[in-house]
Amino acid sequence: MKARISNFKSELNFSGKYNISNFMHMKIYIIVSIIAISTFFQLNASAQGCVAIRGIGGVSCLNPHEAADSSSWSLTVNTRYFKSYKHFVGMAEQKERVENETEVINHNFSTDLFLQKNLSKRFSFGVNLPIISNARSSLYEHGGNAVGSSARHATHSFGLGDVRLATYYWLRDPGNMPRWNAQVGLGLKLPTGDYQYQDYFIKNDTTKVLGPVDQSIQLGDGGTGITLELSTFYAFSQKLSAYGGFFYLSNPREQNGVTTGRGSAVTPASITYGSNIMSVPDQYMYRFGLSYMTKHMSANLGLRKEGLPSKDLIGGSNGFRRPGYVLSVEPGISLTQKKITYFVNLPVAIQRNRTQSVPDKIRSQKTNSYYRGDAAFADYLVNVGAVLKF
């Protein structure tokens, strides 16, 4: 331990004597930096709303100072919620949708259970299980926008989402408490979530039709994906540190075979432009910021961008998807008590952009007229959770 403390002091070049209190301070703010990387994730819609970015669950929240204990486990429970209802085409908000009461409203709840086991000082393995509950109300999917607000009805989905398995590795020995460190993760996303979830669409007073719900509230995407993660921190002092994180999900499967008709026959136009079947899109997230701690609490403030690209890294990109992204300011706070850390993060959107999909581009080319569909986004996202070490 003396050798580690000596190494820690020389690398950080902190002034003053190093004592147990300093050690605990350093321990807390590094754990918060790593926890901050985990709190987003959620593979459902955060380019929140109709852009179907699903909650990616708790990424690694290893405490570097406990990583040397290969017997240790951690459980992250993260619950998130958002309401999306503001429609955008590109970065232009379609305010008339709310004014005319034709907006689509999504309420998305998800709870991620992320269990992680330290295999050695540097290696760990994690499993993420998302439980999802979604509700979506609209006019156009039921009687049609022209019918009036009394024709608004809702569809729902509930159940297990896509399970994710991942292995993590620290680039530097966390037992030596380095000034900076980075952890890389490589994982597999399994198609365990129901990507053909169905509910009833109310067409009129006497007719309701069973069909697949909208892509944004499906429990899964139907693809087996590859995930790449990076989380890192840098300590400026015993209280102030910087953190950063990156996540990318690559889905090689192009389409999952699920119709976009929502209980009705698909339109000839959707067949012509290739949006009649749901796509299996990639997704990404990155975030960075600063974390400042007191004795048992830490506050972080940063930027976060998450989105769904128009084209995938591997495989084709045709089929129905609403690509886009949300750029958010992300404040957060955490409290550590013994082996439990509680956290709250509140990303607030400052920029929302519904980008062109492949079918949008095909339509623009065939009609010689630029076209881009719309998507509904949320104003903010709530993440609340806890990390338990045992």
Secondary structure as UniProt FT lines:
FT   HELIX           2..12
FT   HELIX           20..38
FT   STRAND          43..44
FT   TURN            46..48
FT   STRAND          54..55
FT   HELIX           64..66
FT   TURN            67..68
FT   TURN            70..71
FT   STRAND          73..90
FT   STRAND          92..93
FT   HELIX           96..99
FT   TURN            100..101
FT   STRAND          105..118
FT   STRAND          123..138
FT   TURN            140..143
FT   HELIX           145..147
FT   HELIX           149..151
FT   STRAND          153..160
FT   STRAND          164..170
FT   HELIX           174..176
FT   STRAND          180..189
FT   TURN            195..196
FT   STRAND          198..202
FT   STRAND          208..212
FT   HELIX           215..217
FT   STRAND          225..235
FT   STRAND          240..250
FT   STRAND          255..259
FT   TURN            262..263
FT   HELIX           268..273
FT   STRAND          277..279
FT   STRAND          283..293
FT   STRAND          297..308
FT   STRAND          324..337
FT   TURN            338..339
FT   STRAND          340..345
FT   STRAND          348..354
FT   HELIX           358..367
FT   STRAND          375..378
FT   STRAND          382..389
//
